[in-house]
């Protein structure tokens, strides 16, 4: 009887696939997150997944300027930044099994074949690759006990890379015809020389999707402006979609306006109807709407300089590299009733003389996020030394914390030839050294998924800035690094005034460093990545403390 109940429950699970049409980068991730948000607001249990079509096993080894931010899940998997959107919009932690790539799927299939799990039969690209994707989708839904599972498929329809995952959609729809909905996010351009919104690219995208045996049930019409009635009817006619299921998705002031816009068009109600879900009362988005309202009505402005090195992509600024950090700053500012003004500053500019350190006085606070390698490091060290002496609030994350320790060791503790093993492994004083268990991995070029990754606990020093911000003495945060503060130098640095206010529970690893408030209003560095825990409805306490200190200093 219990088995029958479980089977019945499994059969009742619903799945929404989100695919791209025309072009990428127009908001599939935000659309997926927003749909999840409005369905959750109707009392449904919702989870979200991402399928990335690249052959990399995970996102950890890719260049940030090519791919954007690497988001680390609680379990330690390095993923696409859309997973961060899902967590932020749903206000929940998402497990590793909710993310897959072409590389990870093939890896699983090949491993099973090597282990004779296919019973010696011929293993084929179709159906075995799509079947492995389906297995993972079902497992994620069961793990979350989800009523609805959203699956975003990366790229756009018609691409060779994601055709196997579209095939998985076809196979699932064939097996569970009433439990699957397909949403296509397609861009409708308004060429300046014409001045008219064009639907033809979306028509072609819909027909390309149809050739795979899959049809879109809903089309989210992304465009610079709202969709008019004529174009809605045209899309419905030529794309074989009900007119009410063509949803206008114009550019909005903030991505956080998207769920509100979708509900304005009754998208959650229409999805529930399509999937045969009980259509409960209209979603309770009160807390969300209050957050959106606060984001637009700041009583004051706080000006933050984010000093990094991954901003430039050709002639364009690629702020997505630090997406979670940027959003974390916004959430804390909004909670404090402030409007954040975030400026992206390349650390290389302080090395080549394009910028002068004195320009940092124009900012209320300076933040240096994580990163890797030696490029731009001299500029970052100059910035850290300047803001320390000028008492400008500073927040260093991961590499930003390690460099703050290095700057202090060099200029305050007077450790001549101090460095980090990442920059100069032959330096006399390696105040930041590679973790012992990482040395062998580096020697063997075992670089993928081998850093200190995922959630780890820490203990905070009572009365410290960190402990006061968290209002706790025990915390848990996500990590992504190979290097640590060298314990051989901790005592010497402490004697010179540096406070190690957070450590691993056994005291062996430094998690947080700071200067006392009587010395500096806010000079804090953390080895972990607090931005991964920041949410619109639950800002991170350290970001809030930093923004508050910056505004008060102003």
QUIWOKA-V413455 format. One record per residue. N is the residue number from 1. SS is DSSP state (helix for helix, strand for strand, loop for the rest). PSI is psi in radians with two decimals (* if undefined). OMEGA is omega as a letter, one per 40 degrees, with the letter a starting at -180 (NA if undefined). Layout:
n:N ss:SS psi:PSI omega:OMEGA
n:N ss:SS psi:PSI omega:OMEGA
//
This chain:
n:1 ss:loop psi:-0.78 omega:i
n:2 ss:helix psi:-0.67 omega:i
n:3 ss:helix psi:-0.73 omega:i
n:4 ss:helix psi:-0.70 omega:i
n:5 ss:helix psi:-0.75 omega:a
n:6 ss:helix psi:-0.73 omega:i
n:7 ss:helix psi:-0.72 omega:i
n:8 ss:helix psi:-0.72 omega:a
n:9 ss:helix psi:-0.70 omega:a
n:10 ss:helix psi:-0.69 omega:a
n:11 ss:helix psi:-0.43 omega:a
n:12 ss:loop psi:-0.06 omega:a
n:13 ss:loop psi:2.51 omega:a
n:14 ss:strand psi:2.63 omega:a
n:15 ss:strand psi:2.32 omega:i
n:16 ss:strand psi:2.07 omega:i
n:17 ss:strand psi:2.31 omega:i
n:18 ss:strand psi:2.08 omega:a
n:19 ss:strand psi:2.82 omega:a
n:20 ss:strand psi:2.52 omega:i
n:21 ss:strand psi:2.60 omega:i
n:22 ss:loop psi:-1.12 omega:a
n:23 ss:loop psi:2.74 omega:i
n:24 ss:loop psi:2.97 omega:i
n:25 ss:loop psi:0.27 omega:a
n:26 ss:loop psi:0.14 omega:i
n:27 ss:loop psi:0.53 omega:i
n:28 ss:helix psi:-0.74 omega:a
n:29 ss:helix psi:-0.75 omega:i
n:30 ss:helix psi:-0.68 omega:i
n:31 ss:helix psi:-0.78 omega:i
n:32 ss:helix psi:-0.81 omega:i
n:33 ss:helix psi:-0.70 omega:a
n:34 ss:helix psi:-0.70 omega:i
n:35 ss:helix psi:-0.75 omega:i
n:36 ss:helix psi:-0.70 omega:a
n:37 ss:helix psi:-0.80 omega:a
n:38 ss:helix psi:-0.52 omega:i
n:39 ss:helix psi:-0.68 omega:i
n:40 ss:helix psi:-0.64 omega:i
n:41 ss:loop psi:-0.31 omega:i
n:42 ss:loop psi:0.17 omega:i
n:43 ss:loop psi:0.18 omega:a
n:44 ss:loop psi:2.61 omega:i
n:45 ss:loop psi:2.10 omega:a
n:46 ss:strand psi:2.46 omega:i
n:47 ss:strand psi:2.86 omega:a
n:48 ss:strand psi:2.55 omega:a
n:49 ss:strand psi:2.79 omega:i
n:50 ss:strand psi:2.32 omega:i
n:51 ss:strand psi:2.02 omega:i
n:52 ss:strand psi:2.27 omega:a
n:53 ss:loop psi:0.02 omega:a
n:54 ss:loop psi:2.83 omega:a
n:55 ss:loop psi:-0.24 omega:i
n:56 ss:loop psi:2.46 omega:i
n:57 ss:loop psi:-0.62 omega:i
n:58 ss:loop psi:-3.07 omega:a
n:59 ss:loop psi:-0.03 omega:a
n:60 ss:loop psi:-0.48 omega:a
n:61 ss:loop psi:0.07 omega:a
n:62 ss:loop psi:2.57 omega:i
n:63 ss:loop psi:2.24 omega:a
n:64 ss:helix psi:-0.58 omega:a
n:65 ss:helix psi:-0.28 omega:i
n:66 ss:helix psi:-0.63 omega:a
n:67 ss:helix psi:-0.33 omega:a
n:68 ss:loop psi:-2.91 omega:a
n:69 ss:loop psi:2.51 omega:i
n:70 ss:loop psi:2.11 omega:a
n:71 ss:strand psi:2.26 omega:a
n:72 ss:strand psi:2.18 omega:i
n:73 ss:loop psi:2.94 omega:a
n:74 ss:loop psi:-0.67 omega:a
n:75 ss:loop psi:-0.15 omega:i
n:76 ss:loop psi:-0.04 omega:a
n:77 ss:loop psi:2.34 omega:i
n:78 ss:strand psi:2.10 omega:a
n:79 ss:strand psi:3.11 omega:i
n:80 ss:loop psi:2.67 omega:a
n:81 ss:loop psi:-0.33 omega:i
n:82 ss:helix psi:-0.48 omega:i
n:83 ss:helix psi:-0.58 omega:i
n:84 ss:helix psi:-0.70 omega:i
n:85 ss:helix psi:-0.78 omega:a
n:86 ss:helix psi:-0.80 omega:a
n:87 ss:helix psi:-0.73 omega:a
n:88 ss:helix psi:-0.78 omega:a
n:89 ss:helix psi:-0.69 omega:a
n:90 ss:helix psi:-0.18 omega:a
n:91 ss:loop psi:0.83 omega:a
n:92 ss:loop psi:2.78 omega:i
n:93 ss:loop psi:2.44 omega:a
n:94 ss:loop psi:2.34 omega:a
n:95 ss:loop psi:2.87 omega:a
n:96 ss:helix psi:-0.60 omega:a
n:97 ss:helix psi:-0.09 omega:i
n:98 ss:helix psi:0.16 omega:a
n:99 ss:strand psi:2.34 omega:i
n:100 ss:strand psi:2.72 omega:i
n:101 ss:strand psi:2.90 omega:i
n:102 ss:helix psi:-0.76 omega:a
n:103 ss:helix psi:-0.78 omega:a
n:104 ss:helix psi:-0.61 omega:i
n:105 ss:helix psi:-0.83 omega:i
n:106 ss:helix psi:-0.70 omega:i
n:107 ss:helix psi:-0.76 omega:i
n:108 ss:helix psi:-0.78 omega:a
n:109 ss:helix psi:-0.76 omega:a
n:110 ss:helix psi:-0.71 omega:i
n:111 ss:helix psi:-0.73 omega:i
n:112 ss:helix psi:-0.71 omega:i
n:113 ss:helix psi:-0.73 omega:i
n:114 ss:helix psi:-0.50 omega:a
n:115 ss:loop psi:0.17 omega:a
n:116 ss:loop psi:0.48 omega:i
n:117 ss:loop psi:-0.18 omega:i
n:118 ss:loop psi:0.18 omega:i
n:119 ss:loop psi:0.39 omega:i
n:120 ss:loop psi:0.03 omega:a
n:121 ss:loop psi:2.96 omega:i
n:122 ss:loop psi:2.10 omega:i
n:123 ss:loop psi:2.20 omega:a
n:124 ss:loop psi:2.73 omega:i
n:125 ss:helix psi:-0.81 omega:i
n:126 ss:helix psi:2.11 omega:e
n:127 ss:helix psi:0.00 omega:a
n:128 ss:helix psi:-0.61 omega:i
n:129 ss:helix psi:-0.88 omega:i
n:130 ss:helix psi:-0.65 omega:i
n:131 ss:helix psi:-0.64 omega:i
n:132 ss:helix psi:-0.69 omega:i
n:133 ss:helix psi:-0.75 omega:i
n:134 ss:helix psi:-0.73 omega:i
n:135 ss:helix psi:-0.75 omega:a
n:136 ss:helix psi:-0.69 omega:i
n:137 ss:helix psi:-0.82 omega:a
n:138 ss:helix psi:-0.69 omega:a
n:139 ss:helix psi:-0.72 omega:i
n:140 ss:helix psi:-0.71 omega:i
n:141 ss:helix psi:-0.74 omega:i
n:142 ss:helix psi:-0.73 omega:a
n:143 ss:helix psi:-0.68 omega:i
n:144 ss:helix psi:-0.11 omega:a
n:145 ss:loop psi:0.82 omega:a
n:146 ss:loop psi:2.43 omega:i
n:147 ss:loop psi:-0.70 omega:a
n:148 ss:strand psi:2.28 omega:i
n:149 ss:strand psi:2.15 omega:i
n:150 ss:strand psi:2.34 omega:a
n:151 ss:strand psi:1.97 omega:i
n:152 ss:strand psi:2.21 omega:i
n:153 ss:strand psi:2.08 omega:a
n:154 ss:loop psi:2.76 omega:i
n:155 ss:loop psi:-2.79 omega:a
n:156 ss:loop psi:2.80 omega:i
n:157 ss:loop psi:2.55 omega:a
n:158 ss:loop psi:-0.15 omega:i
n:159 ss:loop psi:2.43 omega:i
n:160 ss:loop psi:-0.62 omega:a
n:161 ss:loop psi:-0.67 omega:a
n:162 ss:loop psi:0.17 omega:a
n:163 ss:helix psi:-0.55 omega:i
n:164 ss:helix psi:-0.54 omega:i
n:165 ss:helix psi:-0.54 omega:i
n:166 ss:helix psi:-0.63 omega:i
n:167 ss:helix psi:-0.63 omega:i
n:168 ss:helix psi:-0.66 omega:i
n:169 ss:helix psi:-0.80 omega:a
n:170 ss:helix psi:-0.77 omega:a
n:171 ss:helix psi:-0.72 omega:i
n:172 ss:helix psi:-0.70 omega:i
n:173 ss:helix psi:-0.63 omega:i
n:174 ss:helix psi:-0.65 omega:a
n:175 ss:helix psi:-0.67 omega:a
n:176 ss:loop psi:1.22 omega:a
n:177 ss:loop psi:-0.54 omega:a
n:178 ss:loop psi:-0.04 omega:a
n:179 ss:loop psi:0.07 omega:a
n:180 ss:strand psi:2.34 omega:i
n:181 ss:strand psi:2.49 omega:i
n:182 ss:strand psi:2.19 omega:i
n:183 ss:strand psi:2.17 omega:i
n:184 ss:strand psi:2.20 omega:i
n:185 ss:strand psi:1.96 omega:a
n:186 ss:strand psi:2.50 omega:a
n:187 ss:strand psi:2.34 omega:i
n:188 ss:loop psi:1.82 omega:a
n:189 ss:loop psi:2.68 omega:i
n:190 ss:strand psi:1.47 omega:a
n:191 ss:loop psi:2.30 omega:a
n:192 ss:loop psi:-0.60 omega:a
n:193 ss:loop psi:-0.29 omega:a
n:194 ss:loop psi:-0.71 omega:i
n:195 ss:loop psi:0.38 omega:a
n:196 ss:loop psi:2.42 omega:i
n:197 ss:strand psi:2.28 omega:a
n:198 ss:loop psi:2.27 omega:a
n:199 ss:loop psi:-0.21 omega:a
n:200 ss:helix psi:-0.74 omega:i
n:201 ss:helix psi:-0.68 omega:i
n:202 ss:helix psi:-0.65 omega:i
n:203 ss:helix psi:-0.76 omega:i
n:204 ss:helix psi:-0.71 omega:a
n:205 ss:helix psi:-0.74 omega:i
n:206 ss:helix psi:-0.73 omega:a
n:207 ss:helix psi:-0.61 omega:i
n:208 ss:helix psi:-0.73 omega:i
n:209 ss:helix psi:-0.71 omega:a
n:210 ss:helix psi:-0.57 omega:a
n:211 ss:loop psi:-0.30 omega:i
n:212 ss:loop psi:-0.05 omega:a
n:213 ss:loop psi:0.17 omega:a
n:214 ss:loop psi:2.38 omega:i
n:215 ss:loop psi:2.60 omega:i
n:216 ss:loop psi:2.35 omega:i
n:217 ss:loop psi:-0.51 omega:a
n:218 ss:strand psi:2.53 omega:i
n:219 ss:strand psi:2.12 omega:i
n:220 ss:strand psi:1.93 omega:a
n:221 ss:strand psi:1.60 omega:i
n:222 ss:strand psi:2.34 omega:a
n:223 ss:strand psi:2.85 omega:i
n:224 ss:loop psi:-0.49 omega:a
n:225 ss:loop psi:2.98 omega:a
n:226 ss:loop psi:2.60 omega:i
n:227 ss:loop psi:2.35 omega:i
n:228 ss:loop psi:2.97 omega:a
n:229 ss:helix psi:-0.74 omega:a
n:230 ss:helix psi:-0.79 omega:a
n:231 ss:helix psi:-0.56 omega:i
n:232 ss:helix psi:-0.80 omega:a
n:233 ss:helix psi:-0.64 omega:a
n:234 ss:helix psi:-0.78 omega:i
n:235 ss:helix psi:-0.77 omega:i
n:236 ss:helix psi:-0.78 omega:a
n:237 ss:helix psi:-0.85 omega:a
n:238 ss:helix psi:-0.25 omega:a
n:239 ss:helix psi:0.07 omega:i
n:240 ss:loop psi:0.80 omega:i
n:241 ss:loop psi:2.51 omega:i
n:242 ss:loop psi:2.40 omega:a
n:243 ss:helix psi:-0.68 omega:a
n:244 ss:helix psi:-0.23 omega:i
n:245 ss:helix psi:0.12 omega:i
n:246 ss:strand psi:1.89 omega:a
n:247 ss:strand psi:2.19 omega:i
n:248 ss:strand psi:2.21 omega:a
n:249 ss:strand psi:1.24 omega:a
n:250 ss:strand psi:2.90 omega:i
n:251 ss:loop psi:2.40 omega:i
n:252 ss:loop psi:2.96 omega:a
n:253 ss:loop psi:-0.63 omega:a
n:254 ss:loop psi:2.63 omega:i
n:255 ss:helix psi:-0.38 omega:a
n:256 ss:helix psi:-0.13 omega:i
n:257 ss:helix psi:-0.27 omega:a
n:258 ss:helix psi:-0.83 omega:i
n:259 ss:helix psi:-0.68 omega:i
n:260 ss:helix psi:-0.71 omega:i
n:261 ss:helix psi:-0.73 omega:i
n:262 ss:helix psi:-0.72 omega:a
n:263 ss:helix psi:-0.51 omega:i
n:264 ss:helix psi:-0.56 omega:i
n:265 ss:loop psi:0.20 omega:i
n:266 ss:loop psi:0.66 omega:a
n:267 ss:helix psi:-0.75 omega:a
n:268 ss:helix psi:-0.67 omega:i
n:269 ss:helix psi:-0.73 omega:a
n:270 ss:helix psi:-0.64 omega:i
n:271 ss:helix psi:-0.73 omega:i
n:272 ss:helix psi:-0.73 omega:i
n:273 ss:helix psi:-0.78 omega:a
n:274 ss:helix psi:-0.69 omega:a
n:275 ss:helix psi:0.00 omega:a
n:276 ss:loop psi:0.52 omega:i
n:277 ss:loop psi:2.58 omega:i
n:278 ss:loop psi:2.14 omega:a
n:279 ss:loop psi:1.56 omega:a
n:280 ss:loop psi:-3.13 omega:a
n:281 ss:loop psi:2.75 omega:a
n:282 ss:loop psi:2.48 omega:a
n:283 ss:loop psi:2.46 omega:i
n:284 ss:loop psi:1.62 omega:a
n:285 ss:loop psi:0.42 omega:a
n:286 ss:helix psi:-0.89 omega:a
n:287 ss:helix psi:-0.69 omega:i
n:288 ss:helix psi:-0.79 omega:a
n:289 ss:helix psi:-0.62 omega:i
n:290 ss:helix psi:-0.69 omega:i
n:291 ss:helix psi:-0.81 omega:i
n:292 ss:helix psi:-0.70 omega:a
n:293 ss:helix psi:-0.77 omega:i
n:294 ss:helix psi:-0.60 omega:a
n:295 ss:loop psi:-0.26 omega:a
n:296 ss:loop psi:0.02 omega:a
n:297 ss:loop psi:0.98 omega:i
n:298 ss:loop psi:2.39 omega:i
n:299 ss:loop psi:-0.30 omega:i
n:300 ss:strand psi:3.04 omega:a
n:301 ss:strand psi:2.41 omega:i
n:302 ss:strand psi:2.25 omega:a
n:303 ss:strand psi:1.99 omega:a
n:304 ss:strand psi:2.32 omega:i
n:305 ss:strand psi:2.13 omega:i
n:306 ss:strand psi:1.94 omega:a
n:307 ss:strand psi:1.91 omega:a
n:308 ss:strand psi:-2.94 omega:a
n:309 ss:loop psi:0.01 omega:a
n:310 ss:loop psi:0.35 omega:a
n:311 ss:loop psi:-0.56 omega:a
n:312 ss:strand psi:2.22 omega:i
n:313 ss:strand psi:1.59 omega:a
n:314 ss:loop psi:-2.18 omega:a
n:315 ss:loop psi:0.16 omega:a
n:316 ss:strand psi:2.73 omega:i
n:317 ss:strand psi:2.19 omega:a
n:318 ss:loop psi:1.43 omega:a
n:319 ss:helix psi:-0.25 omega:a
n:320 ss:helix psi:-0.36 omega:i
n:321 ss:helix psi:-0.58 omega:a
n:322 ss:helix psi:0.60 omega:a
n:323 ss:helix psi:-0.87 omega:a
n:324 ss:helix psi:-0.64 omega:i
n:325 ss:helix psi:-0.79 omega:a
n:326 ss:helix psi:-0.80 omega:a
n:327 ss:helix psi:-0.67 omega:i
n:328 ss:helix psi:-0.72 omega:i
n:329 ss:helix psi:-0.74 omega:a
n:330 ss:helix psi:-0.81 omega:a
n:331 ss:helix psi:-0.77 omega:a
n:332 ss:helix psi:-0.72 omega:i
n:333 ss:helix psi:-0.78 omega:a
n:334 ss:helix psi:-0.72 omega:a
n:335 ss:helix psi:-0.58 omega:i
n:336 ss:loop psi:0.04 omega:a
n:337 ss:loop psi:0.47 omega:a
n:338 ss:strand psi:2.73 omega:i
n:339 ss:strand psi:2.05 omega:a
n:340 ss:strand psi:2.40 omega:i
n:341 ss:strand psi:1.74 omega:a
n:342 ss:strand psi:2.18 omega:a
n:343 ss:strand psi:2.30 omega:a
n:344 ss:strand psi:2.04 omega:a
n:345 ss:strand psi:2.17 omega:i
n:346 ss:strand psi:2.23 omega:a
n:347 ss:loop psi:-0.45 omega:i
n:348 ss:helix psi:-0.52 omega:a
n:349 ss:helix psi:-0.46 omega:i
n:350 ss:helix psi:-0.25 omega:i
n:351 ss:helix psi:-0.69 omega:a
n:352 ss:loop psi:0.04 omega:i
n:353 ss:loop psi:0.07 omega:i
n:354 ss:loop psi:-0.62 omega:i
n:355 ss:loop psi:2.62 omega:i
n:356 ss:loop psi:2.54 omega:a
n:357 ss:helix psi:-0.57 omega:a
n:358 ss:helix psi:-0.38 omega:i
n:359 ss:helix psi:-0.34 omega:i
n:360 ss:helix psi:-0.31 omega:i
n:361 ss:helix psi:-0.27 omega:i
n:362 ss:helix psi:-0.16 omega:a
n:363 ss:loop psi:2.66 omega:i
n:364 ss:loop psi:-0.42 omega:i
n:365 ss:strand psi:2.75 omega:a
n:366 ss:strand psi:2.33 omega:i
n:367 ss:strand psi:2.31 omega:i
n:368 ss:strand psi:2.01 omega:a
n:369 ss:loop psi:-3.04 omega:a
n:370 ss:loop psi:2.98 omega:i
n:371 ss:loop psi:-3.12 omega:a
n:372 ss:loop psi:2.77 omega:i
n:373 ss:loop psi:-3.04 omega:a
n:374 ss:loop psi:-0.26 omega:a
n:375 ss:loop psi:2.27 omega:i
n:376 ss:loop psi:0.06 omega:a
n:377 ss:helix psi:-0.70 omega:i
n:378 ss:helix psi:-0.68 omega:i
n:379 ss:helix psi:-0.71 omega:i
n:380 ss:helix psi:-0.71 omega:i
n:381 ss:helix psi:-0.67 omega:i
n:382 ss:helix psi:-0.76 omega:a
n:383 ss:helix psi:-0.79 omega:a
n:384 ss:helix psi:-0.79 omega:i
n:385 ss:helix psi:-0.68 omega:a
n:386 ss:helix psi:-0.85 omega:a
n:387 ss:helix psi:-0.50 omega:i
n:388 ss:helix psi:-0.81 omega:a
n:389 ss:helix psi:-0.62 omega:a
n:390 ss:helix psi:0.01 omega:i
n:391 ss:loop psi:0.67 omega:i
n:392 ss:loop psi:2.20 omega:a
n:393 ss:strand psi:2.31 omega:a
n:394 ss:strand psi:2.40 omega:i
n:395 ss:strand psi:2.05 omega:i
n:396 ss:strand psi:2.29 omega:a
n:397 ss:strand psi:2.17 omega:i
n:398 ss:loop psi:-1.81 omega:i
n:399 ss:helix psi:-0.58 omega:i
n:400 ss:helix psi:-0.52 omega:i
n:401 ss:helix psi:-0.76 omega:a
n:402 ss:helix psi:-0.70 omega:i
n:403 ss:helix psi:-0.54 omega:i
n:404 ss:helix psi:-0.70 omega:i
n:405 ss:helix psi:-0.75 omega:i
n:406 ss:helix psi:-0.77 omega:i
n:407 ss:helix psi:-0.72 omega:a
n:408 ss:helix psi:-0.73 omega:i
n:409 ss:helix psi:-0.67 omega:a
n:410 ss:helix psi:-0.82 omega:a
n:411 ss:helix psi:-0.28 omega:i
n:412 ss:loop psi:-0.86 omega:i
n:413 ss:loop psi:-0.17 omega:i
n:414 ss:loop psi:0.72 omega:i
n:415 ss:loop psi:1.71 omega:a
n:416 ss:loop psi:2.41 omega:a
n:417 ss:loop psi:0.63 omega:i
n:418 ss:strand psi:2.56 omega:i
n:419 ss:strand psi:-3.08 omega:i
n:420 ss:strand psi:2.58 omega:a
n:421 ss:loop psi:-0.35 omega:i
n:422 ss:loop psi:-0.52 omega:a
n:423 ss:loop psi:-0.87 omega:a
n:424 ss:loop psi:1.53 omega:a
n:425 ss:loop psi:-0.25 omega:a
n:426 ss:loop psi:0.10 omega:a
n:427 ss:loop psi:2.68 omega:a
n:428 ss:loop psi:-0.73 omega:a
n:429 ss:strand psi:1.72 omega:i
n:430 ss:strand psi:1.46 omega:a
n:431 ss:strand psi:-0.39 omega:i
n:432 ss:strand psi:2.08 omega:a
n:433 ss:strand psi:2.81 omega:i
n:434 ss:strand psi:2.50 omega:i
n:435 ss:loop psi:2.43 omega:a
n:436 ss:helix psi:-0.73 omega:a
n:437 ss:helix psi:-0.16 omega:a
n:438 ss:helix psi:-0.33 omega:a
n:439 ss:helix psi:-0.74 omega:a
n:440 ss:helix psi:-0.67 omega:i
n:441 ss:helix psi:-0.76 omega:i
n:442 ss:helix psi:-0.72 omega:a
n:443 ss:helix psi:-0.56 omega:a
n:444 ss:loop psi:0.11 omega:a
n:445 ss:loop psi:0.55 omega:i
n:446 ss:loop psi:1.43 omega:a
n:447 ss:loop psi:-0.34 omega:a
n:448 ss:loop psi:2.08 omega:i
n:449 ss:loop psi:0.47 omega:a
n:450 ss:loop psi:0.04 omega:i
n:451 ss:loop psi:-3.14 omega:i
n:452 ss:strand psi:1.87 omega:a
n:453 ss:strand psi:2.51 omega:i
n:454 ss:strand psi:-2.88 omega:a
n:455 ss:strand psi:2.27 omega:i
n:456 ss:strand psi:2.55 omega:i
n:457 ss:strand psi:2.82 omega:i
n:458 ss:strand psi:2.71 omega:i
n:459 ss:strand psi:2.33 omega:a
n:460 ss:strand psi:2.60 omega:i
n:461 ss:loop psi:2.22 omega:a
n:462 ss:loop psi:2.34 omega:i
n:463 ss:loop psi:-0.07 omega:a
n:464 ss:loop psi:2.89 omega:i
n:465 ss:helix psi:-0.73 omega:a
n:466 ss:helix psi:-0.82 omega:a
n:467 ss:helix psi:-0.65 omega:i
n:468 ss:helix psi:-0.62 omega:i
n:469 ss:helix psi:-0.82 omega:a
n:470 ss:helix psi:-0.41 omega:a
n:471 ss:loop psi:0.71 omega:a
n:472 ss:loop psi:2.83 omega:i
n:473 ss:loop psi:-0.06 omega:i
n:474 ss:strand psi:2.25 omega:a
n:475 ss:strand psi:3.06 omega:i
n:476 ss:strand psi:2.22 omega:a
n:477 ss:strand psi:2.85 omega:a
n:478 ss:strand psi:2.48 omega:a
n:479 ss:strand psi:2.75 omega:i
n:480 ss:strand psi:1.50 omega:a
n:481 ss:strand psi:2.87 omega:i
n:482 ss:loop psi:-0.28 omega:a
n:483 ss:strand psi:2.67 omega:a
n:484 ss:strand psi:2.85 omega:i
n:485 ss:strand psi:2.27 omega:a
n:486 ss:loop psi:2.07 omega:a
n:487 ss:helix psi:-0.37 omega:i
n:488 ss:helix psi:-0.36 omega:a
n:489 ss:helix psi:0.00 omega:a
n:490 ss:helix psi:-0.84 omega:a
n:491 ss:helix psi:-0.73 omega:a
n:492 ss:helix psi:-0.70 omega:i
n:493 ss:helix psi:-0.63 omega:i
n:494 ss:helix psi:-0.65 omega:i
n:495 ss:helix psi:-0.50 omega:i
n:496 ss:loop psi:0.14 omega:i
n:497 ss:loop psi:-0.11 omega:i
n:498 ss:loop psi:2.40 omega:a
n:499 ss:strand psi:2.15 omega:i
n:500 ss:strand psi:1.62 omega:a
n:501 ss:strand psi:-0.10 omega:i
n:502 ss:strand psi:2.32 omega:i
n:503 ss:strand psi:2.91 omega:i
n:504 ss:loop psi:2.74 omega:a
n:505 ss:loop psi:-0.53 omega:i
n:506 ss:loop psi:0.00 omega:i
n:507 ss:loop psi:0.06 omega:a
n:508 ss:loop psi:-0.39 omega:a
n:509 ss:loop psi:2.31 omega:i
n:510 ss:strand psi:2.25 omega:i
n:511 ss:strand psi:-0.59 omega:a
n:512 ss:strand psi:2.40 omega:i
n:513 ss:strand psi:2.64 omega:i
n:514 ss:strand psi:2.90 omega:i
n:515 ss:loop psi:2.53 omega:i
n:516 ss:loop psi:2.61 omega:a
n:517 ss:loop psi:-0.41 omega:i
n:518 ss:loop psi:-0.31 omega:i
n:519 ss:loop psi:-0.69 omega:a
n:520 ss:loop psi:2.38 omega:a
n:521 ss:loop psi:-0.62 omega:i
n:522 ss:loop psi:1.82 omega:i
n:523 ss:strand psi:1.64 omega:a
n:524 ss:strand psi:2.40 omega:i
n:525 ss:strand psi:2.49 omega:a
n:526 ss:strand psi:2.46 omega:a
n:527 ss:loop psi:-0.43 omega:a
n:528 ss:loop psi:-3.01 omega:a
n:529 ss:loop psi:1.53 omega:a
n:530 ss:helix psi:-0.40 omega:a
n:531 ss:helix psi:-0.43 omega:a
n:532 ss:helix psi:-0.22 omega:i
n:533 ss:helix psi:-0.03 omega:a
n:534 ss:loop psi:2.34 omega:a
n:535 ss:strand psi:2.65 omega:i
n:536 ss:loop psi:-0.74 omega:a
n:537 ss:loop psi:0.04 omega:a
n:538 ss:strand psi:1.31 omega:a
n:539 ss:loop psi:2.71 omega:a
n:540 ss:loop psi:2.33 omega:a
n:541 ss:helix psi:-0.58 omega:i
n:542 ss:helix psi:-0.69 omega:i
n:543 ss:helix psi:-0.68 omega:i
n:544 ss:helix psi:-0.74 omega:i
n:545 ss:helix psi:-0.70 omega:i
n:546 ss:helix psi:-0.87 omega:a
n:547 ss:helix psi:-0.72 omega:i
n:548 ss:helix psi:-0.77 omega:i
n:549 ss:helix psi:-0.68 omega:i
n:550 ss:helix psi:-0.76 omega:a
n:551 ss:helix psi:-0.70 omega:i
n:552 ss:helix psi:-0.63 omega:i
n:553 ss:helix psi:-0.64 omega:i
n:554 ss:loop psi:* omega:NA
//
